[in-house]
């Protein structure tokens, strides 16, 4: 008898992979894995990115449910909403060690 595969979990995984499939987005996820939350300026400094481009990636990942944000005065801080993404990042890092 053939086993039926539940595509729903693969659809979610593919959605997450598509959302973070950019070097800058992966760097942002790694930063936020190692820090509770960071402001846009802190993220820009740590990855040496232009604020407009970093903000674009942050907003995109927030809209897709990967990140969440909070405002403190004039600063917006981002943190991981989808904590399970840490496992994905670990897997990616272990794979890239062989390239």
N, C-alpha and C positions, 0 to 999 in steps of 0.2 A: 504494500500500500504506500502511495506517495505521501510524503510529509508536506503539509501546506505551510508555506512561509508567510509570516506576517510582515507585509511590506511597510506597515506604519512606522516601525522602529527605524527602518532604512531610509524612509522619507525624512524623518526627523534628523537623522545623522547627515543625510545629503544636504538638507537645509542649513545645518550648522556649518558644515564644511564649505558650502558656497559662500556663506556670510563672512567667514574668516579667511577666505582664500586670497589673501594679499599679504605680502611681507610686513607691511606697516600694521595691518590689523593683527597679525600673529604677534608682533612685537608688543602691541598694546595689551593684548590678552595676557601675555607673559608678565608684563609690568603689573597688571591688576591682579594677577595670581599671587604675586609676591608682596603686594601692598593692599591694604584694606580699601582705600580709595585715593585717587589723585585728581588734582585740578588739571584743566586743559593745559595750562602753562607748564605744570610739572611734567606732564606726559610729553609735551613738545620738547622740553629740555632733555629729557632722558633718551628720547629716540632721535633727537636732532632733526625734528620735522617742522615744516612750516605750519603755523597755526591754522590757516584756512584748510589745508589738506587734512591735518589731524582732526580738526573739528568735523569735517565731512565724514571721515571714517567713524568717528565716535557716534555721530548722529545716526548713521546708517545702522551700526550695530545695536544702538539703543532701540531704534524702530523695529528691529527684527528680534528683540527680546534677549539679546546676549548681554547687554549692559543696562545699568540703571544710573540715573543721575540725581543729584541733589544740589540745591543752591545754598551757598554760604556767602551772604553779602553779594558782592559782584562776581564771585567765582562760582563756576560750576564744577562739581566733583563727580567723577565717574567711578563706578565699581562694577564688579561682575554680578549680574543677576542670575545667570546660568552657571552655577558653581561647578557643575559636572564637566564643564569645558576643560578643567584642569587635566582630566584623564586624556582628553584628546590631544592637548598640548604635550603631555608626557609621551604619548605615542608618536607624535610628529617628530619630537626631538630625538627619540631613540632611532627612528628611521633615518633621519638626516645625518646621523653620525657616520653612516656607511657610505655617504656620497663624497 
